[in-house]
Amino acid sequence: MTVADLRRAVDAEVQRSWSDHQWTRWLDAAADLRGQQFRNVVLIKLQMPDAVWVDGRTGWQRQGRRVVRGASGIRIVASGQDVDRHAGPVQGHGVATVWDFAQTEGRIPSWRTAANMRVPDVYAALTRVAADAGYRVDRGALPDALNGATTDRQKRRVTVSDELEGSVAAMSLAHELAHLRMHKLSRDSGCHGLVRLEAESVAYLTLARFGALPVQQMASAAATLGRRPATRLVETLGGRVVAAAGRLIDSTERYLPTPRISRHPGCSGPITFDAEDRELNRGL
Ligand SMILES: [Zn+2]
């Protein structure tokens, strides 16, 4: 198994399964598999669809866990020092092996982030991230706003439509923050095509990470890129989105309260809500 083999596997998987549905699945996976590059997210989901938290052998040891005997590892392209390198460096990269949480045993680790934050907290944290960039966030009437929000770069102000509620408002704010960080837009009319899809995808991934996604449809990836896009295009988009969302998540997290509730990483999906949170998330 070489890096070239892994690249071919990613190419084939992107060619085979590209669709709106698959794009959101990869974003969901990237939200779980924090810190992994897009290419490795594709490889991990390809080899172990239920993986939620992967690390190298020594990484797990640091967590007080060990890889279960006989568990076959997941091959990815090495990007850090915390992974077991099997092949030597190939153009600066090598093949690394990681294992999912479910393939390990030992001490129960402390979860790294809340995967289930309250929407009002997420919105407030995003507001503080905007403030750090010198932007004030307010609410107002925006009948024609493309995305339910608009950014005035001259006045350094983000306005979120006062008609939006809860996680939809948070998603719109995250969308504007993604533009601020990724794109040089002079006007909202620049928000279309790939630029729009990037901002939407970063907002989606960020809110997915905090368990605060709205039930709305994202901009269509397949409509933007076409039904059979060049693999390189998908990988470039995925790489940019995952990297930008990772940074936005890091910035936002600093302003989030310490998690009271977390998702058990060994299982897919079981998020422990309590009734109060449901009400809050619906009601903001
Ligand atoms: Zn936009």
Residues whose N, C-alpha, C, O or C-beta is under 5 A from the ligand:
A	BS01	ZN	N147 C191 R196 A199
